[in-house]
């Protein structure tokens, strides 16, 4: 199914759907077809890191993956439905006061495609809600997004509240957003900061492997 | 393309008129001299004039002047006296070389009248103490490109405004304005205008217009005072890169990025179609305010958002056309280059035959100075994180470094790479003072 892998990696959306339907009609193993999608995703990630691919390709990849999953799912046997074991749990939110979600959504999608179980709390989420959900979901990593400079203090507040609750050591805290840099990361007390989704995935994978 | 030396002459004439301060009633001769000195510094930076005396300093602000005084975002958007006075105080305290455009705060009551939903604002979707925020959604569907392309004005009026301005939803049922062409066809058009829901929508539009008119009459006194005290404004008009109009306001980023693959030809036609409307919008503001600088915030062409090949195809050609169209009318396109443009600097160097400015956000300023220095006016680059989380000493030190590095070619304006929603007094003061201390040539 190298042709399917290549078509997806090359952003040929129509061809991907055509090949998927063809393989399903031929009675090929749906798990193998799904694996071709995953292989293509890995290639897309590599091209992103090599600065060949950018946001449009990540969005297209997510879209193709979504369509592909819908096509393949009815053919999967029940026991295979859960897919491979997840490599970690990721709690995601745009911090209180900020309603921006483009970057956050791309991060959520990429984390999910890379094997994380993702809980996305949406935008404008107060620290207390993040902490409450963290207690329930028990993530490995809390990812907090914010586009505005007004997000810095609420992010700092979240880390302080985690500390006060005695929970800080239980989670890695990753922050991201347009105005986030080393200076802000230190100010907030995060474990790391990133300014793009693939970098975020990579750092989370490193943490899980450590 | 016009003869570029003629275009520059036209730009210089508008700049000279602006620098002269004609029509402004200054509080004193000293204030007039200060105004001319400050606007003159900016004009010299735009011209990359070898004789410029000092690096001008121009902190861009939205809510910072109000928030730094403890005025909530809501108060700033609902009380033009409080907002105007805060902008006056900001100028008095920090003595910048150019003042921020206070009307960019907008007037909350008019937005409420219009049931505006393109943004959320304090008290209407965001907490009272914060700033307004863009509420991006798919306000134009994928199959509506032809509507936009065939008639942008009709698309604005009857498709986009009804979706983004709730009170104007009945505009969707308005018959096309072309019915007004002749007496026998005029009746059906006017009947559409007379329908009760349409009448309500028109009343809302009139009311919002009146509210904004009263608002600017109140705020105008403070804006006049700012100029009378000797501070020029850093923008006369504003417009956008055609690609950003479609991405931000019409399709939404995610949808447009997919369109680049699914219907690239339509995207290209649409951005082309928006060039002239953007030029005319920019010129109108500049002329009305007697200020040649047209502010163009750049969004989705930044590093990461697309490849250079995509930038070259979808983003840059029409932005460049807008910039040249503005320049031909004597305006100074001032691009606020949000995000990073480290991969794109070479393109920007293409516009060295007109007067224009690129104010950078996260771009590496050493690289920007190296690629663009002496060719076009560069500005900004100072990290907002330093202003908000660092010390005055560190800010002074970093400002000196920035001025030395980016200012070496004399076409640099010191600014923070972000329209400030907030600030800290001691670091802001250190920043503005350091420009005057270390920026002297």
Interface residues (C-beta under 8 A of the other chain):
Chain A: X11 X13 X51 X52 X53 X54 X55 X56 X59 X60 X63 X97 X98 X99 X100 X102 X105 X124 X148 X149 X150 X152 X178 X179 X180 X181 X183 X184 X187 X195 X196
Chain B: X120 X125 X126 X127 X130 X131 X133 X134 X135 X136 X253 X254 X257 X258 X260 X261 X262 X304 X305 X306 X307 X310 X338 X339 X343 X361 X362 X383 X384 X385 X386 X388 X389 X390 X418 X420 X421 X422
